[in-house]
Amino acid sequence: MRRRVRIFCGVRSGDDTTAPRKGDPVLKPRHDPYKVLALPGFRSLVLGNLLVHVGTSAQSLAIGWEMYTRTNEALALGLIGLMQALPMFLLTLPAGYLADVFDRRKVMIAGMAGATATSAGLALFSMMRGQVEWMYALLFLDAAFQRLAGPARQALLPLVVPSGQFEAAVKWRSTLTHLSAVAGPAIGGMIISRSLPAAYLFCAATSLCYIVLLARLRVRDARRTERGDMLRQVAEGLRFVWRRSTILGCISLDMFAVLLGGAVYLLPIFARDIIEGAPPGLGPEQVLGWLRAAPAAGAIVMALLLAHLPPMRRAGRTLLSCVAAFGLATIVFGISRSFWLSLAALFLTGFFDNVSIVIRHTLVQLRTPNEMRGRVSAVNSIFIGSSNELGGFESGLVAHFAGPVLSVVSGGIGTLLVVGAWTRLFPGLRSIGPLDEEGAGGQEQPAPSRPGEASRSPDSKPGETG
């Protein structure tokens, strides 16, 4: 029996008209920025991050204001950064090892429990007007517990979100993190104008909420690294980053830019002693809250733009351009005396810095196999976290000897010089392309460390050759 075939407008009914044919253009699925929000695990994780970042932002505002008002020394603000940087160097790499060999969710819960206790301790010493030295000691312990949870927090996200939606997840997490950085100083400014200890207690309460959400979170199983020699396995994470020039260039660029161009730790000085023309009714505490919230507001606007735009096509060139713009905005803030111009400059620092955050997090996580993500995230945390805290110490030290204005302006100039140097030192940065293709074959092949040595596949276990 012959098969009956109808022909209508030149198309046979037996053909599959939906299948792509040779020569037809390949249509990509429509970009849906909200698809990742349908994942329950991702929603729980970002809600917990939102809460704890609001609390820590309020606490950071309170500790900076308390130390400056009690000592009237710019160096006291720099010492806050130093107390937070020391645990970064001492504990982050061991924390990365813990994140690879233990349940990352439980590691995060342990770290958040310790941070809750230290926030409560800060509230107690603040109420008792305890010695400043003890406040610094508690701040050191608080940063230590945060470092314990840091690599596990970064490495947990790929176990909750598929790789095809990971860039969108990073964008939304960044958006909500910066939203918390707006809400945190705003809430903190209102709280500390009435009670400094209440800001620390508020931070402790948000950490407790985060612990509850983590305890209920379900995470898919994934291969972990077997327990072994911690020093050897930590060294493997360092070698992984060192032998992948694009990852190394990306995170080191961000480190030096923030180290030199960060002005956040000096904001209490600018709010009280330098900036003029604030709206009527705003005291110095409220001015400080506005200044601290401005970079986060800029980051939110950029994050929302990134979330609704298609994935980046030239991520590397975009990264370099935005870091340079961050340096220029820092210079403008340093020379400004106007409240509104200073606010706009800080807004732009957050606006451009958020691009670096999205590119760095996406690139590092998707170019790293799961069993290495904790240790690589630890290396990333040392680069980035040390830039924040050591940048605060550097800014406070320079401000102590040369003044806060020169400290900020010279840092912005240094950021521009770093961008120029990194463009030449890491030419692969300019060639980073679409981030949405990183999860499928976008991993960087390492260069052999010695002539004749076989390169390892990024997905191979230590000791294997790919």
Steps between C-alpha positions, in 0.01 A plus 500: 500500500631833405523753780270793436685827522322830491682802373402840629695814409795288403527314836415134531298396801744218571791743558606618845491873438630575849831320451792719396618444145838550346556865431223617734601753768539351850252665736603523864234468768355828621690648794286467816665685791245367752529129423764436765276650769264203456757273668400458870855434617629813330223710652584374850870561450468856372243588766745386768780696334276806485418485870854442622643771273248752633611411851872510433467830311325654800766357733783628280349849508466483879854379570654766276298777661563378855876468455537840336283686751679334794855558372479786245783326313501405131736217589225344713300450180802345331540257790146376439610394155813336642302299756278373220791429265705286738243214514484524122864401468503253788177308446367534147711226339423247779133600467519418128631154589209450743254605229633229267509210747194569720135588440517865391162576651615382845824695472297814431272434797801465732649826376174690532447369855838640604429832330169524687682459831762764419235753395326446832837551672555829317159617617587415860836680495343800328235528772767472771732745319766232514858555397562562131760223496236242593274632226779442250548146634131422452515648151791267424296198617197614302710524184649157576158335510397681183815365331412148610170523312621706202640237257213261576249775423656575162541134405146404602321697227600270208343208690167684510493657151562328161798632305279640223332733752808575707579842352141608566528364856817700564333813365196461727714412801711806432186715464359385833837525672530862395137561590594386849799736489253786440252385761768410755661846533158667481370279781832525683500879479155514660598246767833653604344847530303349788709208625832356384457162676168449322682487164713209620194317635325554169795336322482202737129457428553493122773236540259281696243528220769395250580192708133395492483535122823303455375220724196457272692526171521194280817466293564245226778250558832562331846349508717624784872487557611219729655603828876503495799722554342843540815692404546295183137543397502872576813529284309331217246781509776759484664323206166475320456878509866576427502287183184656358604848400151626421365412845814638666482822299130550568515463877832684543370795294201531731723461806737786414221726374309474828819505709602833351165651407287418804381797707233329711702485822561876493136596459451593868768770454340633182152492654597693813787726397520553121173477306272804506151584377305206640119536495353665811426260782776253414752462778847354442376150585232520231746652251728203564210263434426672167865486395532133591181419310595685180745240356249225566225700331718535191577129508128418517425709192782331309397155623141553387624613160723192473222268613262622229755531221620195305824336620817699439671436168833678570537450872876562510500843336198598708684398816806716428292803398283487812795465740655810341171686540495391867839668547384824337189514721720448807712801404188717462380399847838581652509858369130575555364705792140498379260253659318427175814472284660268757183292507499476119868401487449223757192388305719459191767302688238239585346521153824404326636269770200269472603402146829372636317301768271325250779414256739380769253278686363346182841435347658354814214266587431367150866448409561298818393135554272446800752311712736800475247782543542537875877547480485720190226709663730533801779635280249735338383612845855577610558715193170686526445502875853611574456787257200624698652471846862580413370780278331640808824476695697658214247783468502566875880494514541742208225722640675506839824636350385683184131573551183323380469692171847405379438141611189466283629690195832315488311171529286584198808588296658171608194312374542652152866399496408143598252473212769606253754257645257204510399558138859425404580234761183295437407539130254212538271727702407697188402181318246376756181459302143396581454395863198281420729263308740448792305203636535309174858467397605840623752369748853622457773251423804556721841553352760235579713603796816343351604420143370160401252476790150399402225750574223394730140529405320749723248230582752232592574411858840590641749247378305419181591619154223585262 
